[in-house]
Amino acid sequence: MASERRVKGRLPVLAVCYDFDKTLSPDDMQAQGYIQEVYDGDIPSFWKECNDLAEANEMDSNLAYMYKMVSEARGRILLTRKSLRDYGARVTLFPGVEGWFERVREYGMSRGVIVEHYIISSGLKEMIEGTSVAKAGAFEKIYASSFMFDDKDVPVWPAQVINYTNKTQFLFRISKGVLDVNDFGVNEYFAPEDIRVPFRNMVYIGDSDTDIPCMKLVNSYGGHSIGVYNNETQDTSKVCRMFCENRIRYFAPADYTEGSSLDTLIKAIIDRTAANEVLEERSYECKQSAKGK
């Protein structure tokens, strides 16, 4: 299978990376269909049993919820790739998310910046693929936990498990343009001038502690990390703590409508990216000129 690689082009690229649950959607994706059918809507019991299973077996919590989803579905519902995508189609999105991705891309192009959107989530890839925005082609790549399926399209084993620490590898993949999860080229040396998306041109948008490693990494290299919170509950405790601990640079309500605080912030980042890249190109030209003397 050919690896999916992208190389640096003429225009700068701004990569906007998102968590999913409570970042683009107000609730966990499993709690918007699956738990209602299998657990009679008892959401706390499902997550408690997942946590108990993980603790009892020294198990990754994401592997625990994936195991519980498959085991508890047995004899109750037919769980397949299609049914998972159907659950995804029922996922509620925050205000403005539907039109956000294309609108931001268009604004970027008006400033000479290619904007690409990526998902980096511990949620289920198959469910995310079923959402209206994913089906509309919003994302360059969806990095999320996923199942291996048998010849009847039934999940039989985890294919990928994305937790809070290994999320960071995908930032390096995006930076270098080495997008395939099995491409070891992500560990190769790239000269700074060959990096497709320097970290200064990265935005990470998340909502909680599980996003902190990505947020901190992006911050450390001059990028932009944004914490979002539910505008209906007005609970800013998580984002305020992350801001005070220097985990994020900005925070805003998870309102993706045009003219919102988040919309204004992203457009300002795009404007800054366009200006920065002019200066970086000029600096590079000066370095090359000086070497020739």
MIMARVEX-723668 format. One record per residue (C-alpha): residue number from 1; chain; x, y, z. Coordinates in steps of 0.5 Angstrom, whole numbers, plus 2048, in hexadecimal, padded with zeros to 3 digits. Layout:
BEGIN
@k = NUM&c = A&x = X&y = Y&z = Z .
...
//
This chain:
BEGIN
@k = 1&c = A&x = 800&y = 800&z = 800 .
@k = 2&c = A&x = 803&y = 807&z = 7FE .
@k = 3&c = A&x = 804&y = 80C&z = 804 .
@k = 4&c = A&x = 800&y = 812&z = 804 .
@k = 5&c = A&x = 806&y = 818&z = 804 .
@k = 6&c = A&x = 805&y = 81F&z = 802 .
@k = 7&c = A&x = 80B&y = 824&z = 801 .
@k = 8&c = A&x = 80B&y = 82B&z = 802 .
@k = 9&c = A&x = 809&y = 830&z = 7FC .
@k = 10&c = A&x = 809&y = 837&z = 7FB .
@k = 11&c = A&x = 803&y = 839&z = 7FF .
@k = 12&c = A&x = 804&y = 838&z = 807 .
@k = 13&c = A&x = 7FF&y = 833&z = 80A .
@k = 14&c = A&x = 7FC&y = 834&z = 811 .
@k = 15&c = A&x = 7FA&y = 82E&z = 814 .
@k = 16&c = A&x = 7F4&y = 82E&z = 819 .
@k = 17&c = A&x = 7F3&y = 828&z = 81D .
@k = 18&c = A&x = 7ED&y = 826&z = 822 .
@k = 19&c = A&x = 7EB&y = 822&z = 827 .
@k = 20&c = A&x = 7E4&y = 81F&z = 826 .
@k = 21&c = A&x = 7E0&y = 81E&z = 82C .
@k = 22&c = A&x = 7DE&y = 824&z = 830 .
@k = 23&c = A&x = 7E2&y = 828&z = 82B .
@k = 24&c = A&x = 7DE&y = 827&z = 824 .
@k = 25&c = A&x = 7D8&y = 824&z = 828 .
@k = 26&c = A&x = 7D5&y = 825&z = 82F .
@k = 27&c = A&x = 7D5&y = 81E&z = 831 .
@k = 28&c = A&x = 7D9&y = 818&z = 830 .
@k = 29&c = A&x = 7D7&y = 814&z = 82A .
@k = 30&c = A&x = 7D6&y = 80E&z = 82D .
@k = 31&c = A&x = 7D0&y = 811&z = 831 .
@k = 32&c = A&x = 7CC&y = 814&z = 82B .
@k = 33&c = A&x = 7C9&y = 80D&z = 829 .
@k = 34&c = A&x = 7CD&y = 807&z = 82B .
@k = 35&c = A&x = 7CD&y = 807&z = 832 .
@k = 36&c = A&x = 7C5&y = 809&z = 832 .
@k = 37&c = A&x = 7C4&y = 803&z = 82E .
@k = 38&c = A&x = 7C9&y = 7FE&z = 832 .
@k = 39&c = A&x = 7C9&y = 801&z = 839 .
@k = 40&c = A&x = 7C1&y = 804&z = 839 .
@k = 41&c = A&x = 7C5&y = 80B&z = 839 .
@k = 42&c = A&x = 7C8&y = 809&z = 83F .
@k = 43&c = A&x = 7CE&y = 80D&z = 83D .
@k = 44&c = A&x = 7D2&y = 80E&z = 844 .
@k = 45&c = A&x = 7D2&y = 806&z = 845 .
@k = 46&c = A&x = 7D5&y = 805&z = 83E .
@k = 47&c = A&x = 7DB&y = 809&z = 840 .
@k = 48&c = A&x = 7DB&y = 807&z = 847 .
@k = 49&c = A&x = 7DC&y = 800&z = 844 .
@k = 50&c = A&x = 7E1&y = 802&z = 83F .
@k = 51&c = A&x = 7E5&y = 805&z = 844 .
@k = 52&c = A&x = 7E5&y = 7FF&z = 849 .
@k = 53&c = A&x = 7E7&y = 7FA&z = 844 .
@k = 54&c = A&x = 7ED&y = 7FF&z = 842 .
@k = 55&c = A&x = 7EF&y = 7FF&z = 849 .
@k = 56&c = A&x = 7EE&y = 7F8&z = 84B .
@k = 57&c = A&x = 7F2&y = 7F6&z = 845 .
@k = 58&c = A&x = 7F7&y = 7FB&z = 844 .
@k = 59&c = A&x = 7F4&y = 7FD&z = 83E .
@k = 60&c = A&x = 7F4&y = 803&z = 839 .
@k = 61&c = A&x = 7ED&y = 806&z = 83B .
@k = 62&c = A&x = 7EC&y = 807&z = 833 .
@k = 63&c = A&x = 7ED&y = 800&z = 832 .
@k = 64&c = A&x = 7E8&y = 7FE&z = 838 .
@k = 65&c = A&x = 7E3&y = 802&z = 835 .
@k = 66&c = A&x = 7E4&y = 7FF&z = 82E .
@k = 67&c = A&x = 7E4&y = 7F8&z = 831 .
@k = 68&c = A&x = 7DD&y = 7FA&z = 835 .
@k = 69&c = A&x = 7DA&y = 7FD&z = 82F .
@k = 70&c = A&x = 7DB&y = 7F6&z = 82B .
@k = 71&c = A&x = 7D9&y = 7F1&z = 831 .
@k = 72&c = A&x = 7D3&y = 7F5&z = 833 .
@k = 73&c = A&x = 7D0&y = 7F5&z = 82C .
@k = 74&c = A&x = 7D1&y = 7EE&z = 82B .
@k = 75&c = A&x = 7CA&y = 7EB&z = 82C .
@k = 76&c = A&x = 7C6&y = 7F2&z = 82C .
@k = 77&c = A&x = 7C8&y = 7F6&z = 825 .
@k = 78&c = A&x = 7CC&y = 7F4&z = 81F .
@k = 79&c = A&x = 7D2&y = 7F8&z = 820 .
@k = 80&c = A&x = 7D6&y = 7F9&z = 819 .
@k = 81&c = A&x = 7DA&y = 7FF&z = 815 .
@k = 82&c = A&x = 7D3&y = 801&z = 812 .
@k = 83&c = A&x = 7CF&y = 801&z = 819 .
@k = 84&c = A&x = 7D5&y = 805&z = 81C .
@k = 85&c = A&x = 7D5&y = 80A&z = 816 .
@k = 86&c = A&x = 7CD&y = 80B&z = 817 .
@k = 87&c = A&x = 7CF&y = 80C&z = 81F .
@k = 88&c = A&x = 7D3&y = 812&z = 81C .
@k = 89&c = A&x = 7CE&y = 815&z = 818 .
@k = 90&c = A&x = 7CA&y = 816&z = 81E .
@k = 91&c = A&x = 7D0&y = 81A&z = 822 .
@k = 92&c = A&x = 7CE&y = 821&z = 823 .
@k = 93&c = A&x = 7D3&y = 826&z = 822 .
@k = 94&c = A&x = 7D4&y = 82D&z = 825 .
@k = 95&c = A&x = 7D1&y = 833&z = 822 .
@k = 96&c = A&x = 7D4&y = 835&z = 81B .
@k = 97&c = A&x = 7D8&y = 82F&z = 81A .
@k = 98&c = A&x = 7D5&y = 82D&z = 814 .
@k = 99&c = A&x = 7D7&y = 833&z = 810 .
@k = 100&c = A&x = 7DE&y = 834&z = 814 .
@k = 101&c = A&x = 7E3&y = 830&z = 810 .
@k = 102&c = A&x = 7E1&y = 833&z = 809 .
@k = 103&c = A&x = 7E0&y = 83A&z = 80B .
@k = 104&c = A&x = 7E7&y = 83A&z = 80F .
@k = 105&c = A&x = 7EA&y = 837&z = 809 .
@k = 106&c = A&x = 7E8&y = 83C&z = 804 .
@k = 107&c = A&x = 7EA&y = 842&z = 809 .
@k = 108&c = A&x = 7F1&y = 83E&z = 809 .
@k = 109&c = A&x = 7F1&y = 83E&z = 801 .
@k = 110&c = A&x = 7EF&y = 846&z = 801 .
@k = 111&c = A&x = 7F6&y = 847&z = 805 .
@k = 112&c = A&x = 7FA&y = 842&z = 801 .
@k = 113&c = A&x = 7FA&y = 83D&z = 807 .
@k = 114&c = A&x = 7F8&y = 836&z = 806 .
@k = 115&c = A&x = 7F4&y = 833&z = 80C .
@k = 116&c = A&x = 7F3&y = 82C&z = 80D .
@k = 117&c = A&x = 7EF&y = 829&z = 812 .
@k = 118&c = A&x = 7F1&y = 823&z = 816 .
@k = 119&c = A&x = 7ED&y = 81E&z = 81C .
@k = 120&c = A&x = 7F2&y = 81B&z = 821 .
@k = 121&c = A&x = 7ED&y = 818&z = 826 .
@k = 122&c = A&x = 7EC&y = 812&z = 82B .
@k = 123&c = A&x = 7E5&y = 811&z = 828 .
@k = 124&c = A&x = 7E3&y = 80C&z = 823 .
@k = 125&c = A&x = 7E6&y = 80E&z = 81C .
@k = 126&c = A&x = 7E0&y = 80A&z = 819 .
@k = 127&c = A&x = 7DB&y = 80E&z = 81D .
@k = 128&c = A&x = 7DE&y = 815&z = 81B .
@k = 129&c = A&x = 7DE&y = 812&z = 813 .
@k = 130&c = A&x = 7D7&y = 812&z = 814 .
@k = 131&c = A&x = 7D6&y = 819&z = 816 .
@k = 132&c = A&x = 7D3&y = 81E&z = 811 .
@k = 133&c = A&x = 7D9&y = 822&z = 811 .
@k = 134&c = A&x = 7DE&y = 81C&z = 810 .
@k = 135&c = A&x = 7D9&y = 81A&z = 80A .
@k = 136&c = A&x = 7DA&y = 821&z = 807 .
@k = 137&c = A&x = 7E1&y = 820&z = 807 .
@k = 138&c = A&x = 7E3&y = 825&z = 80C .
@k = 139&c = A&x = 7E9&y = 821&z = 80F .
@k = 140&c = A&x = 7F0&y = 820&z = 80B .
@k = 141&c = A&x = 7F1&y = 81A&z = 810 .
@k = 142&c = A&x = 7ED&y = 817&z = 816 .
@k = 143&c = A&x = 7F2&y = 814&z = 81B .
@k = 144&c = A&x = 7EE&y = 810&z = 820 .
@k = 145&c = A&x = 7ED&y = 80A&z = 824 .
@k = 146&c = A&x = 7EA&y = 805&z = 81F .
@k = 147&c = A&x = 7E8&y = 7FD&z = 81E .
@k = 148&c = A&x = 7EB&y = 7F8&z = 81A .
@k = 149&c = A&x = 7E5&y = 7F5&z = 816 .
@k = 150&c = A&x = 7E4&y = 7ED&z = 814 .
@k = 151&c = A&x = 7E1&y = 7EB&z = 80D .
@k = 152&c = A&x = 7DA&y = 7ED&z = 810 .
@k = 153&c = A&x = 7DC&y = 7F4&z = 812 .
@k = 154&c = A&x = 7DB&y = 7F2&z = 819 .
@k = 155&c = A&x = 7E1&y = 7F5&z = 81E .
@k = 156&c = A&x = 7E5&y = 7F0&z = 820 .
@k = 157&c = A&x = 7EB&y = 7F3&z = 823 .
@k = 158&c = A&x = 7EE&y = 7FA&z = 824 .
@k = 159&c = A&x = 7F2&y = 7FD&z = 81E .
@k = 160&c = A&x = 7F4&y = 804&z = 821 .
@k = 161&c = A&x = 7F4&y = 806&z = 828 .
@k = 162&c = A&x = 7F5&y = 80E&z = 829 .
@k = 163&c = A&x = 7F6&y = 810&z = 830 .
@k = 164&c = A&x = 7F8&y = 817&z = 833 .
@k = 165&c = A&x = 800&y = 815&z = 832 .
@k = 166&c = A&x = 800&y = 812&z = 82B .
@k = 167&c = A&x = 7FC&y = 818&z = 828 .
@k = 168&c = A&x = 802&y = 81C&z = 828 .
@k = 169&c = A&x = 805&y = 817&z = 822 .
@k = 170&c = A&x = 800&y = 819&z = 81D .
@k = 171&c = A&x = 802&y = 821&z = 81E .
@k = 172&c = A&x = 809&y = 81E&z = 81C .
@k = 173&c = A&x = 806&y = 81B&z = 816 .
@k = 174&c = A&x = 802&y = 821&z = 814 .
@k = 175&c = A&x = 808&y = 825&z = 815 .
@k = 176&c = A&x = 80C&y = 821&z = 810 .
@k = 177&c = A&x = 807&y = 81F&z = 80B .
@k = 178&c = A&x = 807&y = 818&z = 80D .
@k = 179&c = A&x = 800&y = 816&z = 80E .
@k = 180&c = A&x = 7FF&y = 80F&z = 80E .
@k = 181&c = A&x = 7FF&y = 80B&z = 815 .
@k = 182&c = A&x = 804&y = 806&z = 813 .
@k = 183&c = A&x = 809&y = 80A&z = 80F .
@k = 184&c = A&x = 80F&y = 80A&z = 813 .
@k = 185&c = A&x = 812&y = 810&z = 80F .
@k = 186&c = A&x = 80F&y = 814&z = 815 .
@k = 187&c = A&x = 816&y = 813&z = 819 .
@k = 188&c = A&x = 81A&y = 815&z = 813 .
@k = 189&c = A&x = 81E&y = 81C&z = 813 .
@k = 190&c = A&x = 81B&y = 822&z = 80F .
@k = 191&c = A&x = 81F&y = 828&z = 80E .
@k = 192&c = A&x = 81B&y = 82E&z = 811 .
@k = 193&c = A&x = 81A&y = 831&z = 80A .
@k = 194&c = A&x = 817&y = 82A&z = 808 .
@k = 195&c = A&x = 812&y = 82A&z = 80E .
@k = 196&c = A&x = 80B&y = 82A&z = 80B .
@k = 197&c = A&x = 807&y = 82D&z = 811 .
@k = 198&c = A&x = 80C&y = 830&z = 816 .
@k = 199&c = A&x = 809&y = 830&z = 81D .
@k = 200&c = A&x = 808&y = 837&z = 81D .
@k = 201&c = A&x = 803&y = 836&z = 817 .
@k = 202&c = A&x = 7FF&y = 831&z = 81C .
@k = 203&c = A&x = 7F9&y = 832&z = 820 .
@k = 204&c = A&x = 7F6&y = 82D&z = 825 .
@k = 205&c = A&x = 7EF&y = 82E&z = 827 .
@k = 206&c = A&x = 7ED&y = 82A&z = 82D .
@k = 207&c = A&x = 7E9&y = 82A&z = 834 .
@k = 208&c = A&x = 7EC&y = 826&z = 839 .
@k = 209&c = A&x = 7F2&y = 823&z = 83D .
@k = 210&c = A&x = 7F3&y = 81D&z = 837 .
@k = 211&c = A&x = 7F5&y = 823&z = 832 .
@k = 212&c = A&x = 7FA&y = 826&z = 837 .
@k = 213&c = A&x = 800&y = 822&z = 833 .
@k = 214&c = A&x = 7FE&y = 824&z = 82C .
@k = 215&c = A&x = 7FD&y = 82B&z = 82F .
@k = 216&c = A&x = 803&y = 82C&z = 833 .
@k = 217&c = A&x = 807&y = 829&z = 82D .
@k = 218&c = A&x = 804&y = 82E&z = 828 .
@k = 219&c = A&x = 805&y = 834&z = 82D .
@k = 220&c = A&x = 80C&y = 832&z = 82E .
@k = 221&c = A&x = 80E&y = 833&z = 826 .
@k = 222&c = A&x = 80A&y = 839&z = 825 .
@k = 223&c = A&x = 803&y = 837&z = 823 .
@k = 224&c = A&x = 7FD&y = 838&z = 826 .
@k = 225&c = A&x = 7F9&y = 834&z = 82B .
@k = 226&c = A&x = 7F1&y = 836&z = 82C .
@k = 227&c = A&x = 7ED&y = 833&z = 832 .
@k = 228&c = A&x = 7E5&y = 833&z = 831 .
@k = 229&c = A&x = 7E0&y = 832&z = 835 .
@k = 230&c = A&x = 7D8&y = 831&z = 835 .
@k = 231&c = A&x = 7D5&y = 838&z = 834 .
@k = 232&c = A&x = 7CE&y = 835&z = 837 .
@k = 233&c = A&x = 7D1&y = 833&z = 83D .
@k = 234&c = A&x = 7D6&y = 839&z = 83E .
@k = 235&c = A&x = 7DB&y = 834&z = 842 .
@k = 236&c = A&x = 7E2&y = 837&z = 840 .
@k = 237&c = A&x = 7E5&y = 834&z = 846 .
@k = 238&c = A&x = 7E9&y = 82F&z = 842 .
@k = 239&c = A&x = 7EC&y = 834&z = 83D .
@k = 240&c = A&x = 7ED&y = 839&z = 842 .
@k = 241&c = A&x = 7F2&y = 834&z = 846 .
@k = 242&c = A&x = 7F5&y = 832&z = 83F .
@k = 243&c = A&x = 7F6&y = 83A&z = 83E .
@k = 244&c = A&x = 7F9&y = 83B&z = 844 .
@k = 245&c = A&x = 7FE&y = 835&z = 844 .
@k = 246&c = A&x = 800&y = 838&z = 83D .
@k = 247&c = A&x = 7FD&y = 832&z = 839 .
@k = 248&c = A&x = 7F9&y = 836&z = 834 .
@k = 249&c = A&x = 7FA&y = 83D&z = 831 .
@k = 250&c = A&x = 7F3&y = 83E&z = 831 .
@k = 251&c = A&x = 7EC&y = 83C&z = 833 .
@k = 252&c = A&x = 7E5&y = 83D&z = 830 .
@k = 253&c = A&x = 7DE&y = 83A&z = 830 .
@k = 254&c = A&x = 7DD&y = 834&z = 82B .
@k = 255&c = A&x = 7D9&y = 839&z = 826 .
@k = 256&c = A&x = 7DB&y = 838&z = 81F .
@k = 257&c = A&x = 7D6&y = 83D&z = 81C .
@k = 258&c = A&x = 7D9&y = 843&z = 818 .
@k = 259&c = A&x = 7DB&y = 849&z = 81C .
@k = 260&c = A&x = 7DC&y = 845&z = 822 .
@k = 261&c = A&x = 7E2&y = 845&z = 827 .
@k = 262&c = A&x = 7E5&y = 83F&z = 824 .
@k = 263&c = A&x = 7E3&y = 841&z = 81D .
@k = 264&c = A&x = 7E7&y = 848&z = 81E .
@k = 265&c = A&x = 7ED&y = 844&z = 822 .
@k = 266&c = A&x = 7EE&y = 83F&z = 81C .
@k = 267&c = A&x = 7EE&y = 845&z = 817 .
@k = 268&c = A&x = 7F3&y = 849&z = 81B .
@k = 269&c = A&x = 7F7&y = 843&z = 81B .
@k = 270&c = A&x = 7F6&y = 842&z = 813 .
@k = 271&c = A&x = 7F8&y = 849&z = 812 .
@k = 272&c = A&x = 7FE&y = 848&z = 817 .
@k = 273&c = A&x = 800&y = 842&z = 813 .
@k = 274&c = A&x = 800&y = 846&z = 80D .
@k = 275&c = A&x = 805&y = 84B&z = 80F .
@k = 276&c = A&x = 809&y = 847&z = 813 .
@k = 277&c = A&x = 80B&y = 843&z = 80D .
@k = 278&c = A&x = 80D&y = 849&z = 809 .
@k = 279&c = A&x = 812&y = 84A&z = 80E .
@k = 280&c = A&x = 814&y = 843&z = 80F .
@k = 281&c = A&x = 815&y = 843&z = 807 .
@k = 282&c = A&x = 819&y = 849&z = 807 .
@k = 283&c = A&x = 81E&y = 847&z = 80D .
@k = 284&c = A&x = 81F&y = 840&z = 809 .
@k = 285&c = A&x = 821&y = 845&z = 803 .
@k = 286&c = A&x = 826&y = 849&z = 807 .
@k = 287&c = A&x = 829&y = 842&z = 80A .
@k = 288&c = A&x = 82A&y = 83F&z = 803 .
@k = 289&c = A&x = 82D&y = 846&z = 800 .
@k = 290&c = A&x = 832&y = 846&z = 806 .
@k = 291&c = A&x = 834&y = 83F&z = 805 .
@k = 292&c = A&x = 836&y = 841&z = 7FE .
@k = 293&c = A&x = 83A&y = 847&z = 800 .
//
